[in-house]
Amino acid sequence: MEKYVCGVCGYEYDPEVGDPENGVDPGTAFEDIPEDWVCPVCGAEKEEFEPEE
């Protein structure tokens, strides 16, 4: 699964880790995160994330 990076603050979403503090279980692909999820660091919306290069 691909990692995604926040274009605002640089936070990296790693699907192996997820974001359990915000309801995203480990093993959750970025595409499967709910649309209302936001960056846990800066609050940017999901659409601000880009695949890691």
trRosetta pair geometry for C-beta under 8 A, 3 or more apart (Angstrom, degrees):
i j d omega theta_ij theta_ji phi_ij phi_ji
1 15 3.9 -58 114 60 140 154
1 16 7.2 165 57 -46 116 71
1 29 5.0 -137 -139 -106 126 83
1 30 7.5 152 173 -5 107 80
2 15 7.4 69 62 -10 36 127
2 29 7.8 51 40 -151 74 90
2 30 6.7 -61 82 10 87 124
2 51 5.3 -21 159 -141 137 104
2 52 6.7 -175 178 34 85 88
3 12 5.6 7 173 -177 122 102
3 13 6.4 168 -162 82 67 57
3 14 5.2 -16 -114 -101 107 61
3 15 7.0 -135 -89 -2 56 81
3 30 8.0 110 -154 -45 21 127
3 51 7.6 106 81 -161 49 59
3 52 4.2 8 86 0 96 137
4 12 7.4 157 83 -156 39 55
4 13 4.6 -3 60 51 90 110
4 30 4.6 89 -13 -107 135 155
4 49 4.3 45 157 168 122 122
4 50 6.6 162 -157 78 82 25
4 51 5.8 -55 -103 -100 74 39
4 52 6.4 -138 -97 -28 19 81
5 10 6.3 -20 -174 -151 105 44
5 11 7.1 161 -155 82 57 42
5 12 5.2 -24 -100 -101 78 70
5 13 7.5 -155 -75 17 28 74
5 49 6.5 154 73 -152 29 77
5 50 5.9 -27 60 62 83 78
5 51 7.9 30 15 136 82 12
5 52 5.2 99 -25 -86 106 79
6 9 5.1 2 103 49 130 77
6 10 6.1 -39 68 19 88 11
6 11 4.2 35 9 46 128 86
6 12 7.7 -116 5 -63 80 30
6 13 7.6 98 -41 -24 83 93
6 39 4.6 59 -105 -110 143 140
6 41 6.9 -156 30 49 163 116
6 42 6.6 149 155 36 151 117
6 44 5.4 130 -158 53 113 138
6 48 6.0 28 -155 114 72 107
6 49 5.6 -44 -93 -95 49 78
7 44 7.3 -162 55 168 72 161
7 48 4.8 -131 41 173 100 80
7 49 6.7 -165 -11 -98 85 22
7 50 5.7 73 -62 -8 105 107
8 39 6.8 -151 51 14 119 164
8 42 5.2 -141 107 94 125 152
8 44 4.2 171 12 -66 141 145
8 48 5.4 1 -22 167 103 144
9 39 6.5 146 34 151 119 152
9 41 5.1 -144 100 104 153 126
9 42 4.0 161 -28 -24 139 137
9 44 6.9 -169 2 -10 97 126
11 39 5.3 138 47 -161 143 110
11 40 6.9 172 -164 53 159 76
11 41 4.3 177 -65 10 134 133
11 42 7.0 -161 -13 6 124 95
12 52 6.7 37 -137 -80 106 129
13 19 6.9 -48 -131 -44 95 114
13 30 5.9 106 105 -99 136 105
13 33 7.8 -55 -171 -42 152 154
13 49 6.6 -5 9 -139 128 145
14 17 4.3 53 83 20 107 108
14 18 7.8 -63 88 -17 66 27
15 18 6.7 31 -160 -71 38 60
15 26 7.8 101 156 -165 49 52
15 27 6.6 35 158 -149 87 15
15 28 6.0 -139 -149 77 84 44
15 29 5.4 6 -125 -104 143 39
15 30 6.3 -95 -72 -36 106 71
16 26 6.2 3 163 -164 38 96
16 27 6.9 31 -127 -74 38 50
17 26 5.8 -61 -166 -113 15 94
18 24 4.5 -165 -175 120 94 85
18 25 5.1 -91 -134 121 167 22
18 26 4.1 -121 0 -78 118 38
18 27 6.6 -21 -52 24 117 46
18 28 5.1 75 -112 26 105 103
19 22 4.6 -18 135 47 112 104
19 23 7.5 1 98 53 89 46
19 24 4.0 43 50 50 85 118
19 33 7.8 44 28 -122 119 128
19 37 7.4 123 63 -162 145 128
19 40 5.7 -176 -152 -36 127 134
20 23 7.6 78 -160 -51 33 9
20 24 6.7 -102 -69 69 32 55
20 25 6.4 51 -97 -111 82 41
20 26 6.8 -19 -55 -33 107 80
21 40 6.7 86 76 -134 116 143
22 37 6.7 106 136 -142 125 95
22 40 5.5 -143 -26 -88 141 110
23 34 7.8 -8 106 14 123 127
23 37 7.8 -141 71 -102 102 104
24 28 5.1 -124 -177 58 88 152
24 33 5.5 -8 -115 -119 131 99
24 37 6.5 49 -57 -122 126 146
25 28 5.3 113 66 -35 69 114
28 32 5.3 -129 -170 85 84 114
28 33 6.1 98 140 -73 123 74
29 32 4.7 84 61 7 83 107
29 33 7.8 -128 97 -23 48 76
30 33 5.8 -35 -160 0 42 115
30 49 6.9 -142 -164 120 134 147
33 37 4.7 -62 160 24 112 155
33 46 6.5 180 96 -117 120 132
34 37 5.1 121 69 -30 78 96
35 46 6.2 -120 -151 30 47 147
37 46 5.6 71 72 -68 86 113
38 43 5.0 9 151 -157 135 48
38 44 6.3 160 -166 73 87 31
38 45 5.8 -50 -112 -98 86 42
38 46 7.1 -103 -96 -42 41 67
39 42 5.0 3 97 51 131 75
39 43 5.9 -52 63 7 86 10
39 44 4.3 30 5 44 129 82
39 45 7.9 -48 -8 -8 87 10
39 48 7.1 -57 -33 73 124 125
39 49 7.5 158 -75 -65 101 102
44 48 4.0 -71 162 54 123 156
44 49 7.6 141 110 -48 118 74
45 48 5.6 112 64 -8 63 101
46 49 6.0 -46 -171 13 50 115
